[in-house]
Amino acid sequence: MGLVAGVVPARLPTVVAGGLESVHGGDYNRPRVIGINHWGRVTLPVASKGEKEAAVRTAIIKFEQEFLGRGPDEVRVFIVRDMLVVRLKGVLTPAERQLAKTAEGIDMVKRLRQNLIAQGRERLCEQVMDLIGAKVTALFTDIDTVVGERIFVFTLESDIEANFR
């Protein structure tokens, strides 16, 4: 598929795939160049590392709210070479916290969360791919029911941190 490009006035809202608004700041009179990447998805100008991390943070919160029913209390996102590390705090519902008081309950909570992520894995990986601009090769996740934290590690096909150096 060939590369298609266009120019969009900066005053118009720029929207990325998945419905999230661009987090670009700066000179509002500067036009922004958009294009189509080799996956056939709309691409935006290169954002800073912080802007990319913020966009992923917003997407993760939205995913958790829509797919799991509630969002985390806090989300931190880190781009580290060819990985995207996401740390979510305060992810357990009151019912899950109650269940997690026993060993059997901990196992139930972990299995439930694993099954839910398995169902939404493709959607989540596509959103991250669209925002980061690199293919997601794997997704690893775990939840700690004692402290109520969850971690996602997305491995990517390329070192995207090198783009920001």
N, CA, C and O of each residue as an XYZ file, in Angstrom:
660
protein
N       0.846     -1.177      0.000
C       0.000      0.000      0.000
C       0.889      1.236      0.000
O       1.824      1.315      0.796
N       0.624      2.185     -0.858
C       1.427      3.401     -0.955
C       1.121      4.358      0.175
O       0.078      4.255      0.821
N       2.013      5.274      0.410
C       1.853      6.278      1.450
C       0.992      7.412      0.921
O       1.253      7.948     -0.156
N      -0.031      7.775      1.677
C      -0.911      8.871      1.332
C      -0.709      9.934      2.389
O      -0.685      9.614      3.577
N      -0.565     11.159      2.005
C      -0.344     12.223      2.983
C      -1.235     13.403      2.664
O      -1.689     13.567      1.531
N      -1.480     14.216      3.662
C      -2.269     15.416      3.499
C      -1.895     16.409      4.571
O      -1.134     16.082      5.482
N      -2.413     17.607      4.479
C      -2.153     18.635      5.480
C      -3.480     19.027      6.092
O      -4.462     19.252      5.385
N      -3.502     19.108      7.423
C      -4.705     19.467      8.154
C      -4.416     20.744      8.929
O      -3.395     20.813      9.612
N      -5.283     21.769      8.850
C      -5.048     22.965      9.658
C      -4.992     22.589     11.135
O      -5.774     21.754     11.591
N      -4.081     23.193     11.881
C      -3.873     22.826     13.278
C      -5.055     23.184     14.165
O      -5.205     22.604     15.240
N      -5.899     24.122     13.748
C      -7.024     24.514     14.597
C      -8.139     23.468     14.618
O      -8.963     23.461     15.532
N      -8.169     22.598     13.633
C      -9.153     21.519     13.631
C      -8.703     20.440     14.597
O      -7.508     20.155     14.676
N      -9.625     19.830     15.338
C      -9.200     18.758     16.239
C      -8.638     17.588     15.445
O      -9.225     17.166     14.449
N      -7.518     17.075     15.882
C      -6.905     15.917     15.256
C      -7.304     14.701     16.068
O      -7.133     14.687     17.287
N      -7.832     13.684     15.412
C      -8.290     12.500     16.118
C      -7.523     11.299     15.603
O      -7.357     11.127     14.396
N      -7.052     10.463     16.528
C      -6.354      9.242     16.146
C      -7.344      8.095     16.174
O      -8.445      8.228     16.708
N      -6.952      6.962     15.597
C      -7.812      5.782     15.600
C      -8.199      5.447     17.023
O      -7.369      5.551     17.926
N      -9.422      5.052     17.242
C      -9.904      4.738     18.578
C     -10.641      5.913     19.196
O     -11.190      5.787     20.291
N     -10.663      7.059     18.514
C     -11.442      8.190     18.984
C     -10.751      9.072     19.997
O     -11.415      9.907     20.611
N      -9.456      8.934     20.207
C      -8.764      9.755     21.188
C      -8.223     11.006     20.524
O      -7.628     10.921     19.449
N      -8.417     12.179     21.142
C      -7.885     13.405     20.573
C      -6.382     13.449     20.713
O      -5.819     12.929     21.676
N      -5.743     14.067     19.756
C      -4.297     14.249     19.796
C      -3.926     15.113     20.987
O      -4.681     16.011     21.360
N      -2.778     14.857     21.586
C      -2.325     15.632     22.739
C      -1.233     16.622     22.331
O      -0.448     17.059     23.173
N      -1.179     16.979     21.037
C      -0.168     17.920     20.567
C      -0.452     19.308     21.116
O      -1.605     19.738     21.163
N       0.581     19.996     21.524
C       0.469     21.379     21.972
C       1.313     22.251     21.072
O       1.695     21.836     19.978
N       1.604     23.440     21.518
C       2.536     24.279     20.778
C       1.849     25.251     19.846
O       0.759     25.740     20.142
N       2.479     25.531     18.728
C       2.029     26.527     17.768
C       0.752     26.054     17.071
O       0.779     25.108     16.284
N      -0.366     26.721     17.368
C      -1.648     26.290     16.822
C      -1.849     26.715     15.372
O      -2.782     26.247     14.719
N      -0.989     27.593     14.855
C      -1.109     28.016     13.464
C      -0.316     27.123     12.519
O      -0.427     27.251     11.300
N       0.479     26.224     13.075
C       1.308     25.333     12.264
C       0.452     24.182     11.733
O      -0.214     23.504     12.515
N       0.460     23.949     10.405
C      -0.291     22.803      9.883
C       0.368     21.494     10.308
O       1.579     21.443     10.523
N      -0.419     20.459     10.427
C       0.080     19.152     10.825
C      -0.078     18.198      9.643
O      -1.127     18.163      8.999
N       0.951     17.440      9.369
C       0.924     16.501      8.253
C       0.433     15.158      8.759
O       0.930     14.644      9.761
N      -0.540     14.595      8.068
C      -1.017     13.263      8.418
C      -0.747     12.347      7.241
O      -0.517     12.810      6.124
N      -0.775     11.061      7.488
C      -0.541     10.095      6.420
C      -1.165      8.760      6.764
O      -1.886      8.634      7.755
N      -0.886      7.766      5.943
C      -1.365      6.408      6.164
C      -0.130      5.520      6.273
O       0.707      5.507      5.371
N      -0.013      4.773      7.383
C       1.163      3.910      7.555
C       0.989      2.606      6.779
O      -0.030      2.407      6.116
N       1.981      1.719      6.861
C       1.918      0.479      6.078
C       0.870     -0.509      6.590
O       0.651     -1.543      5.959
N       0.217     -0.216      7.722
C      -0.896     -1.043      8.201
C      -2.228     -0.488      7.708
O      -3.283     -1.057      7.988
N      -2.180      0.642      6.961
C      -3.402      1.251      6.467
C      -4.088      2.123      7.497
O      -5.274      2.419      7.357
N      -3.367      2.545      8.538
C      -3.945      3.373      9.592
C      -3.449      4.817      9.467
O      -2.345      5.067      8.981
N      -4.279      5.756      9.912
C      -3.919      7.169      9.887
C      -2.753      7.403     10.842
O      -2.746      6.890     11.962
N      -1.769      8.179     10.393
C      -0.635      8.521     11.248
C      -0.611     10.021     11.483
O      -1.073     10.799     10.647
N      -0.073     10.419     12.616
C       0.042     11.824     12.983
C       1.513     12.201     13.052
O       2.374     11.323     13.001
N       1.817     13.483     13.167
C       3.204     13.886     13.302
C       3.838     13.240     14.532
O       3.148     12.877     15.485
N       5.164     13.105     14.494
C       5.873     12.498     15.620
C       5.648     13.344     16.863
O       5.921     14.544     16.869
N       5.157     12.716     17.899
C       4.928     13.383     19.174
C       6.124     13.123     20.077
O       6.953     12.258     19.795
N       6.204     13.876     21.158
C       7.281     13.649     22.117
C       7.014     12.350     22.879
O       5.914     11.800     22.829
N       8.025     11.881     23.575
C       7.887     10.662     24.373
C       6.774     10.833     25.410
O       5.965      9.926     25.604
N       6.731     11.977     26.066
C       5.699     12.247     27.066
C       4.304     12.268     26.474
O       3.354     11.795     27.097
N       4.175     12.821     25.261
C       2.871     12.855     24.600
C       2.409     11.451     24.242
O       1.231     11.124     24.392
N       3.330     10.621     23.769
C       2.986      9.226     23.446
C       2.562      8.488     24.713
O       1.563      7.768     24.707
N       3.317      8.663     25.801
C       2.977      7.999     27.067
C       1.620      8.473     27.580
O       0.838      7.670     28.089
N       1.332      9.766     27.450
C       0.042     10.304     27.891
C      -1.107      9.750     27.052
O      -2.177      9.456     27.585
N      -0.894      9.608     25.752
C      -1.937      9.060     24.878
C      -2.236      7.608     25.238
O      -3.398      7.202     25.261
N      -1.193      6.824     25.518
C      -1.391      5.426     25.921
C      -2.099      5.381     27.269
O      -2.988      4.553     27.470
N      -1.720      6.254     28.192
C      -2.359      6.317     29.510
C      -3.868      6.542     29.357
O      -4.670      5.862     29.997
N      -4.242      7.494     28.513
C      -5.659      7.789     28.275
C      -6.373      6.579     27.676
O      -7.493      6.259     28.074
N      -5.733      5.908     26.726
C      -6.336      4.731     26.086
C      -6.519      3.589     27.077
O      -7.537      2.899     27.039
N      -5.545      3.379     27.965
C      -5.637      2.307     28.967
C      -6.775      2.596     29.939
O      -7.545      1.696     30.275
N      -6.887      3.836     30.390
C      -7.975      4.206     31.307
C      -9.321      3.965     30.637
O     -10.226      3.386     31.239
N      -9.451      4.411     29.387
C     -10.708      4.226     28.644
C     -11.019      2.742     28.468
O     -12.165      2.324     28.637
N     -10.004      1.943     28.129
C     -10.185      0.498     27.962
C     -10.672     -0.131     29.263
O     -11.629     -0.906     29.258
N     -10.022      0.197     30.373
C     -10.404     -0.372     31.672
C     -11.840      0.013     32.029
O     -12.605     -0.818     32.518
N     -12.202      1.272     31.786
C     -13.552      1.730     32.117
C     -14.607      1.041     31.258
O     -15.632      0.591     31.770
N     -14.358      0.959     29.960
C     -15.348      0.384     29.054
C     -15.387     -1.135     29.115
O     -16.464     -1.730     29.092
N     -14.232     -1.760     29.193
C     -14.171     -3.215     29.080
C     -14.298     -3.920     30.425
O     -14.878     -5.003     30.507
N     -13.759     -3.309     31.479
C     -13.773     -3.960     32.788
C     -14.761     -3.327     33.763
O     -14.970     -3.852     34.856
N     -15.373     -2.202     33.379
C     -16.416     -1.625     34.216
C     -15.975     -0.513     35.146
O     -16.819      0.224     35.657
N     -14.675     -0.366     35.384
C     -14.191      0.719     36.234
C     -12.743      0.994     35.887
O     -12.007      0.109     35.450
N     -12.358      2.226     36.090
C     -10.982      2.615     35.789
C     -10.103      2.552     37.021
O     -10.605      2.535     38.145
N      -8.797      2.517     36.820
C      -7.856      2.502     37.937
C      -7.769      3.875     38.597
O      -8.188      4.878     38.020
N      -7.220      3.910     39.813
C      -7.023      5.176     40.511
C      -5.861      5.964     39.906
O      -5.895      7.193     39.857
N      -4.840      5.253     39.449
C      -3.647      5.905     38.905
C      -3.030      5.020     37.826
O      -3.017      3.796     37.949
N      -2.519      5.650     36.767
C      -1.858      4.915     35.683
C      -0.543      5.615     35.357
O      -0.506      6.832     35.178
N       0.528      4.844     35.283
C       1.843      5.353     34.870
C       2.269      4.553     33.647
O       2.130      3.331     33.625
N       2.786      5.233     32.634
C       3.229      4.589     31.396
C       4.683      4.972     31.145
O       5.067      6.135     31.275
N       5.482      3.974     30.783
C       6.900      4.198     30.517
C       7.280      3.538     29.198
O       7.025      2.351     28.994
N       7.889      4.308     28.308
C       8.460      3.745     27.089
C       9.905      3.405     27.412
O      10.695      4.281     27.764
N      10.246      2.123     27.289
C      11.598      1.650     27.591
C      12.076      0.800     26.415
O      11.688     -0.359     26.273
N      12.912      1.387     25.587
C      13.455      0.738     24.390
C      12.345      0.155     23.522
O      11.583      0.904     22.909
N      12.244     -1.190     23.461
C      11.211     -1.830     22.637
C      10.055     -2.354     23.486
O       9.377     -3.311     23.112
N       9.842     -1.708     24.638
C       8.750     -2.122     25.528
C       7.941     -0.907     25.966
O       8.431      0.222     26.007
N       6.704     -1.182     26.284
C       5.831     -0.197     26.881
C       5.377     -0.806     28.201
O       4.704     -1.837     28.208
N       5.735     -0.182     29.313
C       5.396     -0.699     30.636
C       4.296      0.185     31.213
O       4.440      1.406     31.277
N       3.198     -0.439     31.632
C       2.057      0.288     32.176
C       1.782     -0.233     33.581
O       1.600     -1.433     33.783
N       1.755      0.683     34.554
C       1.483      0.321     35.955
C       0.178      0.985     36.372
O       0.039      2.206     36.304
N      -0.777      0.165     36.803
C      -2.083      0.655     37.222
C      -2.243      0.416     38.715
O      -2.030     -0.697     39.196
N      -2.616      1.458     39.449
C      -2.851      1.334     40.888
C      -4.346      1.455     41.162
O      -5.063      2.155     40.447
N      -4.804      0.774     42.193
C      -6.211      0.854     42.578
C      -7.142      0.234     41.565
O      -8.133      0.849     41.172
N      -6.836     -0.981     41.135
C      -7.623     -1.614     40.076
C      -8.733     -2.535     40.590
O      -9.632     -2.896     39.830
N      -8.682     -2.913     41.849
C      -9.663     -3.878     42.360
C     -10.978     -3.206     42.747
O     -10.992     -2.110     43.307
N     -12.071     -3.881     42.439
C     -13.386     -3.426     42.885
C     -13.542     -3.811     44.354
O     -12.781     -4.646     44.843
N     -14.498     -3.234     45.068
C     -14.715     -3.648     46.459
C     -14.995     -5.153     46.586
O     -14.539     -5.790     47.535
N     -15.738     -5.712     45.639
C     -16.033     -7.152     45.675
C     -14.759     -7.968     45.489
O     -14.568     -8.980     46.164
N     -13.884     -7.538     44.579
C     -12.623     -8.252     44.358
C     -11.712     -8.151     45.580
O     -11.025     -9.112     45.926
N     -11.705     -6.988     46.231
C     -10.898     -6.846     47.461
C     -11.390     -7.810     48.530
O     -10.590     -8.389     49.265
N     -12.697     -7.980     48.617
C     -13.274     -8.906     49.596
C     -12.890    -10.342     49.252
O     -12.495    -11.112     50.128
N     -13.008    -10.700     47.975
C     -12.637    -12.048     47.535
C     -11.159    -12.339     47.780
O     -10.794    -13.467     48.109
N     -10.316    -11.332     47.621
C      -8.863    -11.505     47.713
C      -8.376    -11.755     49.138
O      -7.170    -11.847     49.367
N      -9.275    -11.862     50.079
C      -8.880    -12.139     51.470
C      -8.574    -13.614     51.703
O      -8.027    -13.982     52.742
N      -8.929    -14.462     50.727
C      -8.625    -15.893     50.837
C      -7.796    -16.320     49.625
O      -7.818    -15.666     48.582
N      -7.070    -17.416     49.778
C      -6.238    -17.924     48.678
C      -7.102    -18.306     47.474
O      -6.737    -18.043     46.328
N      -8.245    -18.925     47.748
C      -9.152    -19.309     46.665
C      -9.709    -18.075     45.959
O      -9.854    -18.064     44.737
N     -10.019    -17.042     46.731
C     -10.532    -15.794     46.167
C      -9.502    -15.086     45.302
O      -9.839    -14.537     44.254
N      -8.236    -15.098     45.741
C      -7.153    -14.500     44.953
C      -7.067    -15.177     43.594
O      -6.937    -14.515     42.564
N      -7.139    -16.499     43.602
C      -7.084    -17.259     42.351
C      -8.267    -16.906     41.446
O      -8.106    -16.769     40.233
N      -9.458    -16.760     42.041
C     -10.648    -16.395     41.260
C     -10.491    -15.024     40.606
O     -10.803    -14.852     39.428
N     -10.004    -14.052     41.380
C      -9.824    -12.693     40.857
C      -8.820    -12.697     39.709
O      -9.051    -12.072     38.674
N      -7.701    -13.404     39.895
C      -6.674    -13.452     38.849
C      -7.199    -14.118     37.582
O      -6.950    -13.635     36.477
N      -7.925    -15.227     37.739
C      -8.470    -15.919     36.567
C      -9.500    -15.059     35.842
O      -9.514    -15.007     34.613
N     -10.364    -14.382     36.604
C     -11.376    -13.505     36.010
C     -10.712    -12.393     35.198
O     -11.095    -12.144     34.055
N      -9.728    -11.735     35.782
C      -9.037    -10.642     35.088
C      -8.274    -11.154     33.867
O      -8.231    -10.478     32.839
N      -7.675    -12.336     33.967
C      -6.968    -12.917     32.821
C      -7.936    -13.195     31.675
O      -7.632    -12.916     30.516
N      -9.106    -13.748     32.006
C     -10.109    -14.043     30.977
C     -10.626    -12.768     30.312
O     -10.814    -12.734     29.096
N     -10.857    -11.721     31.105
C     -11.341    -10.461     30.542
C     -10.305     -9.835     29.612
O     -10.648     -9.342     28.538
N      -9.045     -9.854     30.024
C      -7.985     -9.305     29.175
C      -7.826    -10.147     27.912
O      -7.587     -9.602     26.834
N      -7.954    -11.458     28.032
C      -7.841    -12.328     26.855
C      -8.892    -11.951     25.809
O      -8.617    -11.983     24.609
N     -10.095    -11.595     26.266
C     -11.160    -11.215     25.340
C     -10.910     -9.858     24.687
O     -11.312     -9.642     23.543
N     -10.254     -8.942     25.395
C     -10.016     -7.603     24.856
C      -8.600     -7.364     24.378
O      -8.254     -6.249     23.987
N      -7.777     -8.404     24.406
C      -6.350     -8.294     24.069
C      -6.115     -7.695     22.676
O      -5.299     -6.786     22.523
N      -6.819     -8.195     21.675
C      -6.617     -7.723     20.303
C      -6.938     -6.236     20.187
O      -6.181     -5.474     19.585
N      -8.056     -5.835     20.762
C      -8.468     -4.424     20.723
C      -7.439     -3.534     21.419
O      -7.074     -2.480     20.898
N      -6.973     -3.956     22.589
C      -5.999     -3.178     23.349
C      -4.679     -3.054     22.590
O      -4.097     -1.971     22.522
N      -4.213     -4.157     22.023
C      -2.953     -4.140     21.265
C      -3.062     -3.258     20.023
O      -2.105     -2.566     19.675
N      -4.218     -3.273     19.348
C      -4.424     -2.418     18.178
C      -4.394     -0.947     18.563
O      -3.806     -0.130     17.856
N      -5.031     -0.604     19.692
C      -5.027      0.785     20.148
C      -3.609      1.249     20.450
O      -3.211      2.347     20.060
N      -2.852      0.413     21.141
C      -1.470      0.766     21.473
C      -0.647      0.905     20.195
O       0.143      1.840     20.062
N      -0.830     -0.018     19.261
C      -0.103      0.032     17.993
C      -0.398      1.339     17.254
O       0.514      1.971     16.721
N      -1.664      1.741     17.221
C      -2.048      2.976     16.548
C      -1.424      4.203     17.213
O      -1.005      5.135     16.527
N      -1.362      4.205     18.525
C      -0.836      5.355     19.259
C       0.683      5.440     19.233
O       1.249      6.528     19.132
N       1.338      4.294     19.323
C       2.796      4.254     19.417
C       3.447      4.244     18.040
O       4.532      4.798     17.860
N       2.793      3.621     17.072
C       3.357      3.551     15.729
C       4.299      2.385     15.525
O       5.112      2.393     14.600
N       4.196      1.382     16.383
C       5.009      0.166     16.240
C       4.120     -1.030     16.541
O       3.227     -0.951     17.385
N       4.362     -2.126     15.856
C       3.567     -3.336     16.045
C       3.837     -3.944     17.424
O       4.984     -4.052     17.856
N       2.757     -4.336     18.105
C       2.866     -5.024     19.396
C       3.102     -6.500     19.107
O       2.289     -7.138     18.438
N       4.211     -7.049     19.608
C       4.519     -8.459     19.367
C       4.002     -9.357     20.480
O       3.720    -10.531     20.241
N       3.871     -8.822     21.702
C       3.360     -9.622     22.818
C       2.832     -8.699     23.908
O       3.236     -7.542     24.018
N       1.922     -9.235     24.707
C       1.379     -8.520     25.860
C       1.448     -9.443     27.061
O       0.934    -10.560     27.030
N       2.088     -8.967     28.118
C       2.172     -9.710     29.373
C       1.465     -8.892     30.437
O       1.555     -7.664     30.443
N       0.760     -9.566     31.341
C       0.062     -8.849     32.394
C      -0.009     -9.698     33.657
O      -0.016    -10.928     33.603
N      -0.060     -9.017     34.784
C      -0.270     -9.690     36.063
C      -0.925     -8.694     37.003
O      -0.831     -7.482     36.812
N      -1.588     -9.222     38.016
C      -2.257     -8.389     39.001
C      -1.829     -8.846     40.388
O      -1.752    -10.044     40.660
N      -1.553     -7.890     41.259
C      -1.223     -8.178     42.653
C      -2.446     -7.815     43.479
O      -2.769     -6.638     43.637
N      -3.121     -8.823     44.002
C      -4.370     -8.592     44.727
C      -4.139     -8.054     46.130
O      -5.072     -7.540     46.748
N      -2.927     -8.157     46.647
C      -2.636     -7.631     47.988
C      -2.585     -6.105     47.952
O      -3.186     -5.444     48.800
N      -1.874     -5.545     46.979
C      -1.750     -4.090     46.893
C      -2.714     -3.468     45.882
O      -2.825     -2.244     45.807
N      -3.409     -4.297     45.106
C      -4.390     -3.793     44.145
C      -3.768     -3.118     42.935
O      -4.293     -2.127     42.429
N      -2.645     -3.659     42.473
C      -1.971     -3.106     41.297
C      -1.930     -4.126     40.168
O      -1.914     -5.337     40.386
N      -1.915     -3.592     38.963
C      -1.801     -4.425     37.771
C      -0.671     -3.861     36.919
O      -0.417     -2.656     36.924
N      -0.006     -4.735     36.198
C       1.073     -4.314     35.301
C       0.814     -4.893     33.920
O       0.422     -6.052     33.786
N       1.035     -4.082     32.900
C       1.020     -4.527     31.514
C       2.416     -4.284     30.959
O       3.010     -3.236     31.213
N       2.936     -5.230     30.215
C       4.178     -5.022     29.469
C       3.882     -5.391     28.020
O       3.608     -6.548     27.700
N       3.942     -4.388     27.157
C       3.772     -4.597     25.725
C       5.167     -4.660     25.121
O       5.956     -3.733     25.302
N       5.487     -5.737     24.405
C       6.754     -5.766     23.677
C       6.458     -5.349     22.242
O       5.441     -5.730     21.663
N       7.363     -4.563     21.688
C       7.161     -3.962     20.375
C       8.198     -4.478     19.390
O       9.262     -4.948     19.794
N       7.895     -4.393     18.102
C       8.809     -4.927     17.091
C      10.037     -4.050     16.862
O      10.992     -4.478     16.214
N      10.019     -2.827     17.389
C      11.174     -1.944     17.202
C      11.416     -1.103     18.448
O      10.534     -0.955     19.294
N      12.618     -0.558     18.549
C      13.009      0.302     19.665
C      12.437      1.692     19.411
O      13.045      2.494     18.702
N      11.268      1.983     19.989
C      10.646      3.282     19.739
C      11.267      4.382     20.585
O      11.146      5.560     20.249
N      11.929      4.016     21.678
C      12.567      5.036     22.512
C      13.668      5.751     21.730
O      13.952      6.921     21.984
N      14.285      5.053     20.783
C      15.342      5.655     19.961
C      14.811      6.836     19.141
O      15.580      7.723     18.771
N      13.507      6.854     18.856
C      12.901      7.957     18.102
C      12.900      9.266     18.878
O      12.757     10.335     18.284
N      13.057      9.199     20.201
C      12.955     10.387     21.046
C      14.309     10.886     21.531
O      14.363     11.884     22.250
N      15.394     10.233     21.166
C      16.733     10.626     21.635
C      17.288     11.740     20.795
O      18.402     12.202     21.040
